[in-house]
Structures are given as structure tokens and as C-alpha cells.
Amino acid sequence: MDKGLNINIHIIFSFIAAFLSMIFFVFKPLNIKEQSFEDVPVFELKSFAIYEIDSLGLESILAGTKGIRYSDRYNIKNVNFTDNTKKYVANIKANSGIYKDDIITLHKDVVYHRADGLNFTSDEAIYSKITSIVKTNKKYVAYSGSNKLIGTSLIYDNLKNKIKSNNITAIYTLREN
């Protein structure tokens, strides 16, 4: 009996060894690649507003219908930004934008409005909160009162009240005395 049991154990271990060898050679182990997630949102907000306030009062308001916060920026839908830090209050609206390092990059249906009546529209714009300069390298239309300016690029300095533009067509109304 001992001899028969011994043979059966050898057969069972041989079968197990053959089965494990077959698994080792026939089936390939699952190769899991390590992934790097560098640009993962920190949080997402719907219908939000960010207020910047200092000791003198309200500096700016950044609002939107949806905002995704990343470690270095906000991606915003339906941007509405108001800058109250300069002589004239400036407001910019657009379909979407990115707010990073005090610079707002705006896309689609950009509308810039300043409290003294200067307005312009374009398909994209970049606004710096620090320098108070708004730029676009797309076609734009600007209005100031009854005056109209059409061009292919624009740099507007809100502090110096100066416009630089390329390929312009201007309609300027002279004042009567």
C-alpha cells in the first residue's frame, strides 16, 4: 500500500509541475504599464465666482458657468472677468478661457468693454492683469463712441490708453465746434 500511494503522489506532483510549466510557457503575465498623471484636475466648479479683494476693496471678479481647477490654472466656460484695479474698470467676456499666472487667455466671441466706452470684439484675446494690456492676433472691431476701428491685430494698453494695430480701417467722426 505504501508503494501504490507513493506512485500516486509522484503522479499528482508530476501533473502539478506539468500544469505549472504549461502556465509559465503558454500564458504571458499581464504587463501593466505605470502611468503618469501630470495634468489631473484638482476640482471642478459649476456657476462660480472668484473675488480678489485687498485693503482698498474689490480688485477683480472672475466668474464662469464651469471652472476646472488644475494645479497651475483654471479652465473656464463662459468667462466673465472684471478688473477694477486701474483708472477705468475693464470687463471681458468670452465663451471659454484659461486663467494662469495673472494672464487670461480668451477664446470665441471675446467682448472687451471699458467704463469710458471703449469696446472691441474678436475671436481671441490675451489679457494681463499685471500690465493691464489686452492683445489679439485675430481680426477685431473696436468702438469708441461713434468711431470704429477694424484691424487684423490689436495691442491695447489700458494704463496709457494707447492702441497699436495692423491693417486698420478707421471710421473717425470729427467733432464740430
PyMOL commands that set and color helices and strands:
alter all, ss='L'
color gray80, all
select helices_A, chain A and resi 2-26
alter helices_A, ss='H'
color red, helices_A
select strands_A, chain A and resi 43-54+57-69+74-83+90-100+103-114+118-128+133-136+140-144+147-151+153-157+162-166+169-171
alter strands_A, ss='S'
color yellow, strands_A
deselect
rebuild
show_as cartoon
